[in-house]
Amino acid sequence: MERSYIPEYYSSRLNLYDTQKAIGLLKRLFEDTLCGALNLRRVSAPLFVEATSGLNDDLSGVERAVTFDVPATGREAQVVHSLAKWKRLALYRYQFSVGEGLYTDMNAIRREEELDNLHSAYVDQWDWEKVIAPRDRNEAYLRDTVQRIVDAMCETQTTLRAIFPQLVALDLMDREVAFVTTQELEDLYPALTPKEREDAFVKEHPTTFLMQIGGVLKSGNKHDGRAPDYDDWTLNGDILVWNSILGKAVELSSMGIRVDPEAMDRQLTLAGCNERRELHFHKMLLNGELPLTIGGGIGQSRLCFQMLGKAHIGEVQASIWDEETIRVCHDAGVVLL
């Protein structure tokens, strides 16, 4: 388990007030740029869903959702982990056409999350989803979408640096994306752990899209877990960027082309999750009733953390921290929101 730490000689480029101003500006800029790049429209989204709906994202399969009863309904609700499945159902309900998409602010509680420089119990994302045609379910379309998102990030950073010149000395995000699969990473660095492989590759390729996450590699291990019922494990990935302050790769987005009926059937079997076939969402998808989509989540705090040159995620979001993190940040003069 990693612990929070503050690199020696670190100091924030922005004071507390300017940090808050920059966070607000960054979020407005990026939302508008992303919508234009992907043809998205804003919608409202739930903070929680019914536990029996099958709409919650179980992430890597071991995280426990925050659960509570709603006496007025007589049913149990869960705070969302993400909106991966809810968004696809929303596109169906709102009758979006091919090439049209939605985005929303997603706020979640992940009680199992380890607390360190990049992780907290509170998660905030821009969750987005877009209807695609059958011909778009391919790697070329995935790569083009990744490039559009990276371009939107780079344009946002350029504008931000013009308004806050204190940020000019920080890393400038590279528009050129290196595409690599998890199997290629394992072949390159067989002796390293998955996270060490990411760090080694991204250090040499500062903007990377790591593809094909969720399936078993030749070694018999997985690079990382992915739920079997939203991303197609052969057409998904993470956007990773190099962070020179921490000296490691930082994940900004997890995304992918979503499962079609064939991919869901295969992945439910591989994951040993065949009981989900009886859930409403899964029945609709397996019957071909839901649109084909691509989608993902882009970390709001992660993007602010990276572009504002912070050393700890608590400098750009309000959350709860363990005593060790509070002490380490206090001793280094780092203000946690």
Residue frames as qw, qx, qy, qz and C-alpha x, y, z in Angstrom:
[[0.000, 0.886, 0.464, 0.000, 0.00, 0.00, 0.00],
 [0.393, 0.407, -0.022, 0.824, 1.35, 3.40, -1.00],
 [0.288, -0.697, -0.447, 0.481, 1.25, 6.27, 1.44],
 [0.211, 0.956, 0.136, 0.150, 0.97, 9.99, 0.85],
 [0.644, -0.333, 0.052, 0.687, 4.24, 11.82, 0.54],
 [0.223, 0.965, 0.048, -0.133, 5.37, 15.27, -0.51],
 [0.800, 0.332, -0.040, 0.498, 8.50, 15.45, -2.70],
 [0.501, -0.507, -0.087, 0.696, 11.38, 17.46, -1.31],
 [0.164, -0.220, 0.218, 0.937, 11.44, 21.11, -2.44],
 [0.031, 0.542, 0.731, 0.414, 7.81, 20.94, -3.64],
 [0.065, 0.400, 0.353, -0.844, 5.79, 24.14, -3.45],
 [0.401, 0.655, 0.640, -0.024, 2.49, 24.96, -5.09],
 [0.316, 0.218, 0.335, 0.860, 2.63, 27.28, -8.10],
 [0.246, -0.570, -0.329, -0.712, -0.69, 28.82, -7.08],
 [0.135, -0.145, 0.623, -0.756, -1.88, 30.11, -3.73],
 [0.206, 0.301, 0.889, -0.277, -5.10, 28.80, -2.23],
 [0.387, 0.629, 0.273, -0.617, -7.37, 31.45, -3.77],
 [0.337, 0.556, -0.522, -0.552, -5.82, 31.20, -7.24],
 [0.067, -0.074, 0.992, 0.079, -6.04, 27.41, -7.01],
 [0.340, 0.471, 0.722, -0.377, -9.80, 27.64, -6.51],
 [0.386, 0.690, -0.073, -0.608, -10.13, 30.10, -9.39],
 [0.173, 0.453, -0.776, -0.404, -8.05, 27.88, -11.67],
 [0.235, 0.122, 0.960, -0.095, -10.08, 24.77, -10.78],
 [0.423, 0.611, 0.476, -0.470, -13.33, 26.50, -11.75],
 [0.342, 0.701, -0.322, -0.536, -11.89, 27.86, -14.99],
 [0.023, -0.317, 0.915, 0.249, -10.28, 24.56, -15.96],
 [0.341, 0.281, 0.880, -0.176, -13.53, 22.65, -15.50],
 [0.450, 0.707, 0.253, -0.483, -15.54, 25.13, -17.58],
 [0.222, 0.662, -0.544, -0.466, -12.95, 25.22, -20.35],
 [0.096, -0.203, 0.961, 0.164, -12.57, 21.47, -20.58],
 [0.444, 0.410, 0.733, -0.312, -16.30, 20.74, -20.52],
 [0.463, 0.744, 0.041, -0.480, -16.93, 23.10, -23.44],
 [0.174, 0.605, -0.692, -0.354, -13.95, 21.81, -25.42],
 [0.249, -0.055, 0.967, -0.015, -14.81, 18.15, -24.83],
 [0.514, 0.524, 0.554, -0.394, -18.45, 18.69, -25.87],
 [0.432, 0.747, -0.223, -0.454, -17.34, 20.25, -29.12],
 [0.034, 0.497, -0.839, -0.219, -14.81, 17.50, -29.81],
 [0.090, 0.039, 0.995, -0.013, -17.20, 14.59, -29.21],
 [0.390, -0.268, -0.446, -0.760, -20.64, 16.14, -29.89],
 [0.321, -0.287, -0.834, 0.347, -21.92, 15.72, -26.34],
 [0.319, -0.607, -0.174, -0.707, -24.88, 17.24, -24.49],
 [0.017, -0.238, 0.717, -0.655, -25.12, 17.66, -20.74],
 [0.633, -0.406, -0.529, -0.393, -27.67, 15.59, -18.78],
 [0.478, -0.567, 0.436, -0.509, -28.51, 15.07, -15.11],
 [0.638, 0.150, -0.755, 0.025, -27.41, 11.82, -13.50],
 [0.757, -0.584, -0.209, -0.206, -28.12, 9.92, -10.28],
 [0.117, -0.683, 0.637, -0.339, -25.95, 9.84, -7.18],
 [0.363, -0.161, 0.890, -0.224, -27.37, 6.40, -6.33],
 [0.572, 0.083, -0.582, -0.572, -29.27, 3.58, -8.03],
 [0.876, -0.259, 0.135, -0.384, -31.35, 0.63, -6.83],
 [0.372, -0.518, 0.769, 0.041, -29.12, -2.20, -5.67],
 [0.668, 0.160, 0.727, -0.009, -31.04, -4.79, -7.71],
 [0.523, 0.764, 0.032, -0.376, -30.99, -2.80, -10.97],
 [0.850, 0.105, 0.308, 0.414, -27.60, -4.07, -12.16],
 [0.357, 0.894, 0.071, 0.261, -26.70, -0.50, -13.13],
 [0.383, -0.864, 0.312, 0.096, -23.90, 0.05, -10.63],
 [0.625, 0.601, -0.483, 0.123, -20.35, -0.48, -11.81],
 [0.868, -0.493, 0.035, 0.049, -18.50, -3.07, -9.73],
 [0.001, -0.870, 0.488, 0.076, -15.11, -1.83, -10.99],
 [0.279, 0.461, -0.842, -0.032, -12.60, -4.66, -10.50],
 [0.713, -0.185, -0.622, -0.264, -15.16, -6.81, -8.69],
 [0.557, -0.191, -0.659, 0.468, -13.99, -6.50, -5.09],
 [0.002, 0.165, -0.227, 0.960, -15.14, -3.01, -4.10],
 [0.075, -0.539, -0.805, 0.235, -18.16, -2.70, -1.80],
 [0.023, -0.563, -0.306, -0.767, -20.68, -0.04, -2.71],
 [0.097, 0.014, 0.514, -0.852, -22.02, 2.32, -0.03],
 [0.298, -0.356, -0.803, -0.375, -25.49, 0.90, 0.55],
 [0.166, 0.071, 0.513, -0.839, -28.54, 2.28, 2.39],
 [0.107, 0.491, 0.863, 0.052, -32.27, 1.64, 2.57],
 [0.172, -0.137, -0.154, -0.963, -34.93, 4.03, 1.32],
 [0.203, 0.225, 0.833, -0.463, -37.93, 3.38, 3.64],
 [0.477, 0.442, 0.117, -0.751, -40.41, 5.18, 1.38],
 [0.600, 0.396, -0.530, -0.450, -39.72, 2.71, -1.43],
 [0.906, -0.227, 0.303, -0.188, -39.00, -0.38, 0.63],
 [0.890, 0.385, -0.061, 0.235, -35.88, -0.96, -1.44],
 [0.657, -0.531, 0.160, 0.511, -32.12, -0.72, -1.06],
 [0.443, 0.893, -0.058, 0.050, -29.99, 1.85, -2.88],
 [0.795, -0.193, 0.112, 0.565, -26.28, 2.02, -3.68],
 [0.007, 0.874, -0.199, -0.443, -24.11, 5.10, -4.21],
 [0.827, 0.560, -0.049, 0.023, -22.73, 4.72, -7.73],
 [0.702, -0.364, 0.318, 0.523, -19.13, 3.67, -8.35],
 [0.064, -0.239, 0.442, 0.862, -19.46, 5.07, -11.85],
 [0.580, 0.447, 0.267, -0.626, -22.21, 5.59, -14.41],
 [0.075, -0.294, 0.808, 0.505, -20.86, 3.27, -17.11],
 [0.078, 0.314, 0.927, 0.191, -24.09, 1.29, -17.52],
 [0.120, 0.697, 0.503, -0.497, -26.54, 4.02, -16.53],
 [0.080, 0.566, -0.278, -0.772, -25.29, 6.25, -19.38],
 [0.021, 0.037, -0.862, -0.506, -25.96, 3.60, -22.01],
 [0.029, 0.542, 0.833, -0.105, -29.49, 3.11, -20.74],
 [0.054, 0.700, 0.213, -0.679, -29.97, 6.90, -20.76],
 [0.049, 0.334, -0.567, -0.751, -28.94, 7.10, -24.42],
 [0.044, -0.271, -0.925, -0.263, -31.60, 4.50, -25.16],
 [0.025, -0.659, -0.665, 0.351, -34.28, 6.27, -23.12],
 [0.035, 0.710, 0.021, -0.703, -33.49, 9.73, -24.54],
 [0.734, 0.554, 0.385, 0.078, -33.37, 8.30, -28.09],
 [0.122, -0.762, 0.407, 0.488, -29.97, 9.71, -29.02],
 [0.827, 0.553, -0.025, -0.096, -28.88, 9.06, -32.62],
 [0.868, 0.035, 0.078, 0.489, -25.59, 7.71, -33.97],
 [0.447, 0.442, -0.028, 0.777, -22.85, 10.31, -33.46],
 [0.315, -0.717, 0.024, -0.621, -24.64, 12.00, -30.54],
 [0.600, -0.081, -0.682, 0.410, -23.61, 11.66, -26.93],
 [0.450, -0.833, -0.162, -0.278, -24.10, 12.85, -23.37],
 [0.479, 0.223, -0.571, 0.629, -21.91, 13.87, -20.47],
 [0.540, -0.755, -0.234, -0.289, -22.55, 14.51, -16.82],
 [0.062, -0.623, 0.612, -0.483, -20.84, 15.27, -13.53],
 [0.839, -0.207, -0.499, -0.057, -20.37, 11.98, -11.68],
 [0.185, -0.618, 0.556, -0.524, -19.73, 12.05, -7.94],
 [0.862, -0.110, -0.485, -0.098, -19.04, 8.79, -6.15],
 [0.487, -0.670, 0.497, -0.258, -17.87, 7.33, -2.86],
 [0.813, 0.247, -0.527, 0.029, -15.35, 4.49, -3.12],
 [0.662, -0.691, 0.186, -0.221, -14.99, 3.23, 0.43],
 [0.955, -0.117, 0.128, 0.242, -12.31, 0.66, -0.47],
 [0.531, 0.764, -0.137, 0.340, -9.93, 3.16, -2.07],
 [0.713, -0.276, -0.187, 0.617, -6.45, 3.39, -0.63],
 [0.026, -0.992, -0.101, 0.074, -5.54, 6.93, 0.38],
 [0.671, -0.195, 0.208, 0.685, -2.42, 8.35, -1.21],
 [0.117, -0.382, 0.184, 0.898, -1.31, 11.20, -3.47],
 [0.208, 0.044, -0.610, -0.763, -3.68, 10.17, -6.27],
 [0.408, -0.342, -0.810, -0.247, -6.53, 8.35, -4.53],
 [0.228, -0.121, 0.480, -0.838, -9.28, 9.37, -2.13],
 [0.228, 0.322, 0.888, -0.237, -12.65, 8.05, -1.01],
 [0.377, 0.723, 0.277, -0.508, -14.34, 10.76, -3.10],
 [0.448, 0.062, 0.646, 0.615, -14.36, 10.48, -6.89],
 [0.354, 0.735, 0.195, -0.544, -15.44, 13.18, -9.33],
 [0.435, -0.004, 0.702, 0.564, -15.51, 12.53, -13.07],
 [0.499, 0.396, -0.193, -0.746, -16.88, 13.80, -16.32],
 [0.520, 0.103, 0.847, 0.031, -18.78, 10.68, -17.36],
 [0.414, 0.485, -0.267, -0.722, -19.58, 10.60, -21.07],
 [0.543, 0.141, 0.825, 0.074, -21.17, 8.17, -23.52],
 [0.316, 0.493, -0.319, -0.745, -21.83, 8.34, -27.26],
 [0.836, 0.298, 0.412, -0.204, -23.89, 6.27, -29.72],
 [0.051, -0.516, 0.689, 0.506, -21.85, 4.63, -32.47],
 [0.807, 0.329, -0.218, -0.439, -22.61, 2.58, -35.58],
 [0.969, -0.115, 0.210, 0.062, -21.62, -1.11, -35.96],
 [0.732, 0.554, -0.091, 0.386, -18.83, -0.06, -38.34],
 [0.022, -0.833, 0.325, -0.447, -17.30, 2.04, -35.52],
 [0.831, -0.499, 0.224, -0.094, -16.60, -0.91, -33.24],
 [0.860, 0.323, -0.114, 0.378, -12.91, -1.04, -34.12],
 [0.645, -0.411, -0.103, 0.636, -9.53, 0.12, -32.87],
 [0.320, 0.305, 0.239, 0.865, -9.23, 2.93, -35.41],
 [0.277, -0.737, -0.337, -0.516, -12.38, 4.61, -34.07],
 [0.695, -0.637, -0.238, 0.233, -11.17, 4.13, -30.50],
 [0.607, -0.119, 0.041, 0.785, -7.82, 5.72, -31.32],
 [0.109, 0.515, 0.291, 0.799, -9.46, 8.69, -33.04],
 [0.469, -0.778, -0.321, -0.268, -11.66, 9.31, -30.00],
 [0.725, -0.466, -0.137, 0.488, -8.67, 9.12, -27.66],
 [0.456, 0.142, 0.144, 0.867, -6.84, 11.71, -29.76],
 [0.137, -0.687, -0.336, -0.629, -9.84, 14.05, -29.65],
 [0.628, -0.736, -0.252, 0.031, -9.92, 13.85, -25.85],
 [0.687, -0.272, 0.001, 0.674, -6.17, 14.43, -25.57],
 [0.263, 0.414, 0.250, 0.835, -6.45, 17.43, -27.92],
 [0.352, -0.787, -0.314, -0.398, -9.22, 18.86, -25.70],
 [0.718, -0.591, -0.146, 0.336, -6.98, 18.44, -22.66],
 [0.589, -0.010, 0.126, 0.799, -4.06, 20.15, -24.41],
 [0.050, 0.611, 0.302, 0.730, -6.20, 23.08, -25.58],
 [0.533, -0.791, -0.273, -0.128, -7.51, 23.53, -22.04],
 [0.728, -0.423, -0.045, 0.537, -3.98, 23.53, -20.63],
 [0.434, 0.286, 0.204, 0.830, -2.78, 26.11, -23.17],
 [0.185, -0.741, -0.274, -0.584, -5.58, 28.52, -22.24],
 [0.690, -0.683, -0.221, 0.090, -5.05, 27.92, -18.54],
 [0.699, -0.199, 0.010, 0.687, -1.33, 28.70, -18.78],
 [0.225, 0.503, 0.226, 0.803, -2.08, 31.95, -20.63],
 [0.399, -0.770, -0.211, -0.452, -4.30, 33.11, -17.74],
 [0.706, -0.688, 0.167, 0.027, -2.07, 31.76, -14.97],
 [0.533, 0.712, -0.437, 0.135, 1.53, 32.29, -16.15],
 [0.433, -0.593, 0.633, -0.246, 2.76, 30.72, -12.88],
 [0.890, 0.035, 0.432, -0.142, 1.95, 27.37, -14.52],
 [0.602, 0.722, -0.302, -0.159, 4.21, 27.83, -17.55],
 [0.012, 0.619, -0.781, 0.088, 7.16, 26.02, -15.93],
 [0.708, -0.087, 0.634, -0.298, 5.08, 22.85, -15.40],
 [0.372, 0.016, 0.859, 0.351, 4.91, 19.84, -17.71],
 [0.484, 0.356, -0.177, -0.780, 3.14, 20.60, -20.98],
 [0.764, 0.127, 0.603, -0.189, 0.94, 17.70, -21.99],
 [0.122, -0.289, 0.746, 0.588, 2.13, 15.98, -25.17],
 [0.678, 0.337, 0.012, -0.653, -0.48, 15.81, -27.96],
 [0.548, 0.358, -0.719, -0.235, 1.27, 12.84, -29.54],
 [0.803, -0.298, 0.331, -0.396, -0.27, 9.71, -28.06],
 [0.162, 0.362, -0.914, -0.081, 1.65, 6.44, -27.83],
 [0.856, -0.088, -0.037, -0.509, -0.69, 3.45, -28.17],
 [0.208, 0.358, -0.901, 0.132, 0.37, 0.20, -26.51],
 [0.785, -0.298, -0.402, -0.366, -1.44, -2.93, -25.32],
 [0.649, -0.617, 0.370, -0.248, -1.16, -4.55, -21.92],
 [0.973, 0.031, 0.167, 0.157, 0.36, -7.64, -23.56],
 [0.579, 0.656, -0.149, 0.461, 3.00, -5.52, -25.29],
 [0.242, -0.798, 0.358, -0.420, 3.84, -3.97, -21.91],
 [0.870, -0.369, 0.317, -0.084, 4.20, -7.40, -20.32],
 [0.892, 0.330, 0.055, 0.306, 6.45, -8.49, -23.20],
 [0.302, 0.787, -0.227, 0.488, 8.58, -5.35, -22.78],
 [0.124, -0.558, 0.568, -0.592, 8.89, -5.54, -18.99],
 [0.751, -0.187, -0.603, -0.191, 8.17, -9.15, -17.88],
 [0.526, -0.082, -0.642, 0.552, 9.95, -8.72, -14.53],
 [0.065, -0.124, 0.244, -0.960, 7.99, -5.62, -13.49],
 [0.190, 0.465, 0.761, -0.411, 4.60, -5.28, -11.84],
 [0.281, 0.698, 0.575, 0.321, 1.76, -3.81, -13.94],
 [0.116, -0.975, -0.129, 0.140, 2.14, -0.40, -12.28],
 [0.467, -0.579, 0.408, 0.529, 5.93, -0.46, -12.71],
 [0.495, 0.270, 0.640, 0.522, 5.42, -1.27, -16.40],
 [0.139, 0.896, 0.398, 0.140, 3.15, 1.74, -16.78],
 [0.303, -0.890, 0.115, 0.322, 5.69, 4.02, -15.10],
 [0.548, -0.296, 0.543, 0.563, 8.56, 2.72, -17.23],
 [0.410, 0.450, 0.627, 0.485, 6.70, 3.12, -20.53],
 [0.032, 0.930, 0.356, 0.091, 4.99, 6.44, -19.80],
 [0.424, -0.727, 0.164, 0.514, 8.26, 8.02, -18.66],
 [0.370, -0.155, 0.603, 0.690, 9.48, 7.52, -22.25],
 [0.031, -0.412, -0.655, -0.632, 6.07, 8.26, -23.83],
 [0.011, 0.032, 0.461, -0.887, 4.54, 11.10, -21.75],
 [0.636, 0.151, 0.157, -0.741, 1.03, 10.68, -23.17],
 [0.064, 0.134, -0.974, -0.169, 0.05, 7.03, -23.52],
 [0.769, -0.058, -0.001, -0.636, -3.12, 5.10, -24.21],
 [0.136, -0.263, 0.949, -0.106, -2.83, 1.67, -22.62],
 [0.668, 0.082, -0.327, -0.663, -5.18, -0.71, -24.45],
 [0.755, -0.022, -0.628, -0.189, -6.91, -4.04, -23.81],
 [0.085, -0.323, 0.693, -0.639, -7.42, -4.05, -20.05],
 [0.736, -0.139, 0.236, -0.620, -9.39, -6.78, -18.30],
 [0.942, 0.182, -0.240, -0.149, -8.42, -10.00, -20.06],
 [0.816, -0.454, 0.301, 0.195, -5.81, -12.55, -19.01],
 [0.236, 0.810, -0.495, -0.208, -2.29, -12.06, -20.42],
 [0.760, 0.332, -0.559, -0.012, 0.08, -14.78, -21.63],
 [0.112, 0.383, -0.750, 0.528, 1.54, -14.96, -18.12],
 [0.396, -0.395, -0.829, 0.015, -1.85, -16.04, -16.81],
 [0.188, -0.477, -0.454, 0.728, -2.29, -12.76, -14.93],
 [0.193, 0.863, 0.418, 0.206, -4.38, -9.67, -15.63],
 [0.336, 0.360, -0.121, 0.861, -2.81, -6.24, -15.99],
 [0.201, -0.013, 0.415, -0.887, -5.80, -4.84, -14.08],
 [0.195, 0.399, 0.884, -0.149, -9.40, -5.77, -13.40],
 [0.276, 0.037, -0.226, -0.934, -12.36, -4.51, -15.41],
 [0.595, 0.217, 0.573, -0.520, -16.03, -5.34, -14.94],
 [0.337, 0.049, 0.847, 0.409, -17.25, -7.70, -17.68],
 [0.238, 0.642, 0.729, 0.016, -20.45, -5.86, -18.56],
 [0.174, 0.904, 0.119, -0.373, -19.50, -2.44, -19.89],
 [0.117, 0.743, -0.530, -0.391, -16.12, -2.20, -21.72],
 [0.948, 0.303, -0.101, 0.018, -15.16, -4.64, -24.44],
 [0.676, -0.610, 0.287, 0.298, -11.81, -5.84, -23.06],
 [0.692, 0.153, 0.413, 0.573, -10.33, -5.85, -26.59],
 [0.236, 0.636, 0.306, 0.668, -11.40, -2.25, -27.32],
 [0.397, -0.896, -0.191, -0.055, -10.76, -0.28, -24.14],
 [0.668, 0.210, -0.256, 0.667, -7.94, 1.45, -22.30],
 [0.394, -0.801, -0.236, 0.384, -6.60, 4.18, -20.01],
 [0.363, 0.819, -0.080, 0.436, -5.15, 7.59, -20.87],
 [0.741, -0.507, -0.109, 0.426, -1.91, 7.91, -18.88],
 [0.299, 0.880, -0.135, 0.344, 0.38, 10.94, -18.60],
 [0.688, 0.033, -0.413, 0.596, 3.78, 11.43, -17.01],
 [0.343, -0.918, -0.099, -0.172, 3.93, 13.45, -13.80],
 [0.581, 0.450, -0.414, 0.537, 7.43, 14.73, -13.12],
 [0.331, -0.642, 0.331, -0.608, 6.56, 16.03, -9.63],
 [0.836, -0.313, 0.353, -0.280, 5.78, 12.52, -8.38],
 [0.031, 0.509, -0.825, -0.242, 7.92, 10.72, -10.96],
 [0.357, 0.140, 0.921, -0.070, 5.15, 8.36, -12.02],
 [0.119, -0.256, -0.678, -0.679, 2.38, 7.78, -14.54],
 [0.286, 0.230, 0.504, -0.781, -1.00, 9.29, -13.72],
 [0.124, 0.396, 0.856, 0.307, -4.25, 7.88, -15.11],
 [0.173, 0.136, 0.053, -0.974, -6.57, 10.65, -16.33],
 [0.692, 0.170, -0.064, -0.699, -9.25, 8.58, -18.01],
 [0.337, -0.012, 0.940, 0.048, -10.60, 5.06, -18.33],
 [0.554, 0.450, -0.021, -0.700, -12.68, 4.50, -21.45],
 [0.242, -0.128, 0.911, 0.310, -13.58, 2.15, -24.25],
 [0.520, -0.010, -0.521, -0.677, -15.99, 0.84, -26.83],
 [0.590, -0.202, 0.536, -0.569, -18.72, -0.90, -24.88],
 [0.307, -0.020, 0.950, 0.061, -19.71, -4.55, -25.08],
 [0.577, 0.060, -0.405, -0.707, -22.11, -5.69, -27.76],
 [0.889, -0.211, 0.094, -0.395, -24.23, -8.80, -27.04],
 [0.900, 0.235, -0.332, 0.153, -21.47, -11.16, -28.21],
 [0.328, 0.490, -0.525, 0.614, -18.76, -9.49, -26.13],
 [0.492, -0.441, 0.370, -0.652, -20.94, -9.37, -23.03],
 [0.966, -0.064, -0.091, -0.235, -21.88, -13.04, -23.42],
 [0.772, 0.324, -0.419, 0.352, -18.20, -13.98, -23.68],
 [0.153, 0.492, -0.486, 0.706, -16.99, -11.78, -20.83],
 [0.681, -0.416, 0.190, -0.572, -19.74, -12.76, -18.39],
 [0.984, -0.015, -0.178, -0.015, -18.70, -16.37, -18.88],
 [0.616, 0.406, -0.419, 0.529, -14.98, -15.62, -18.53],
 [0.080, -0.490, 0.412, -0.764, -15.59, -13.60, -15.36],
 [0.260, -0.218, -0.910, 0.238, -17.89, -16.19, -13.80],
 [0.177, 0.207, 0.333, -0.903, -20.73, -13.67, -13.62],
 [0.134, -0.222, -0.808, -0.530, -23.47, -15.53, -15.47],
 [0.089, -0.571, -0.738, 0.349, -26.02, -14.71, -12.76],
 [0.022, 0.452, 0.031, -0.891, -26.07, -11.13, -14.10],
 [0.028, -0.125, -0.750, -0.649, -27.81, -12.34, -17.25],
 [0.158, -0.598, -0.786, -0.010, -31.11, -12.13, -15.30],
 [0.137, -0.538, -0.252, 0.792, -30.73, -8.42, -14.46],
 [0.423, 0.792, 0.370, -0.239, -32.85, -5.94, -16.43],
 [0.115, 0.839, -0.360, -0.392, -29.96, -4.02, -18.00],
 [0.258, -0.369, 0.849, 0.276, -28.13, -7.19, -18.98],
 [0.520, 0.407, 0.751, -0.034, -31.23, -8.76, -20.52],
 [0.381, 0.866, 0.120, -0.302, -31.79, -5.66, -22.64],
 [0.011, 0.744, -0.569, -0.350, -28.19, -5.66, -23.83],
 [0.369, -0.147, 0.902, 0.171, -28.04, -9.38, -24.58],
 [0.491, 0.564, 0.659, -0.085, -31.30, -9.04, -26.55],
 [0.401, 0.214, 0.401, 0.795, -29.78, -6.27, -28.68],
 [0.042, -0.854, -0.513, -0.072, -32.15, -3.58, -27.39],
 [0.319, -0.835, 0.010, 0.449, -29.49, -1.05, -26.31],
 [0.508, 0.848, -0.152, -0.001, -27.48, 1.13, -28.70],
 [0.832, 0.082, -0.110, 0.537, -23.84, 0.43, -29.47],
 [0.158, -0.983, 0.013, -0.090, -21.74, 2.99, -27.61],
 [0.636, 0.233, -0.354, 0.644, -18.32, 4.27, -26.67],
 [0.357, -0.865, -0.084, -0.343, -17.75, 6.05, -23.38],
 [0.655, 0.076, -0.482, 0.577, -15.62, 6.67, -20.36],
 [0.421, -0.872, -0.224, 0.109, -14.83, 8.71, -17.32],
 [0.480, 0.535, -0.197, 0.666, -12.33, 11.58, -17.10],
 [0.540, -0.494, -0.487, 0.476, -11.14, 12.44, -13.60],
 [0.017, 0.936, 0.141, 0.322, -11.94, 16.04, -12.71],
 [0.521, -0.820, 0.221, 0.087, -9.63, 16.19, -9.71],
 [0.809, -0.093, 0.369, 0.448, -6.98, 14.19, -11.57],
 [0.492, 0.640, 0.259, 0.530, -6.97, 16.65, -14.48],
 [0.179, -0.954, 0.029, -0.240, -6.79, 19.62, -12.09],
 [0.758, -0.554, 0.260, 0.226, -4.03, 17.91, -10.09],
 [0.762, 0.139, 0.345, 0.530, -1.96, 17.36, -13.24],
 [0.359, 0.706, 0.248, 0.558, -2.47, 20.73, -14.92],
 [0.265, -0.925, 0.040, -0.269, -2.06, 22.81, -11.76],
 [0.500, 0.494, -0.584, 0.405, 1.14, 21.01, -10.80],
 [0.620, -0.591, 0.249, -0.452, 0.00, 19.74, -7.41],
 [0.164, 0.390, -0.891, 0.167, 1.66, 17.05, -5.31],
 [0.112, 0.166, 0.916, -0.346, -1.50, 15.70, -3.62],
 [0.112, -0.452, -0.724, -0.509, -5.05, 15.20, -4.86],
 [0.296, -0.686, -0.580, 0.325, -6.30, 16.77, -1.62],
 [0.205, -0.342, 0.043, 0.916, -5.02, 20.13, -2.89],
 [0.212, 0.012, -0.462, -0.861, -7.78, 20.18, -5.53],
 [0.576, -0.367, -0.580, -0.444, -10.67, 18.32, -3.84],
 [0.407, -0.450, 0.472, -0.639, -12.26, 18.16, -0.39],
 [0.789, -0.061, -0.593, -0.146, -12.26, 14.71, 1.19],
 [0.724, -0.639, 0.201, -0.165, -11.40, 12.79, 4.38],
 [0.556, 0.568, -0.572, 0.203, -7.81, 11.76, 5.06],
 [0.847, -0.320, -0.358, 0.227, -6.00, 9.50, 7.47],
 [0.437, -0.877, 0.044, 0.194, -3.89, 11.04, 10.25],
 [0.682, -0.229, 0.367, 0.589, -0.61, 10.16, 8.52],
 [0.396, 0.558, 0.427, 0.591, -1.61, 12.02, 5.34],
 [0.170, -0.951, -0.200, -0.161, -2.72, 15.06, 7.36],
 [0.601, -0.694, 0.169, 0.359, 0.58, 15.09, 9.24],
 [0.649, 0.040, 0.420, 0.633, 2.76, 14.66, 6.13],
 [0.252, 0.710, 0.384, 0.534, 0.97, 17.47, 4.29],
 [0.331, -0.936, -0.117, -0.012, 0.97, 19.77, 7.32],
 [0.668, -0.523, 0.233, 0.475, 4.71, 19.29, 7.86],
 [0.519, 0.147, 0.465, 0.702, 5.37, 20.12, 4.19],
 [0.077, 0.397, 0.072, -0.912, 3.15, 23.20, 4.24],
 [0.137, -0.154, -0.761, -0.615, 0.63, 21.62, 1.84],
 [0.418, 0.081, 0.360, -0.830, -2.96, 22.77, 2.34],
 [0.024, 0.242, 0.951, 0.191, -5.62, 20.07, 2.00],
 [0.321, -0.258, -0.239, -0.879, -9.00, 21.47, 0.95]]
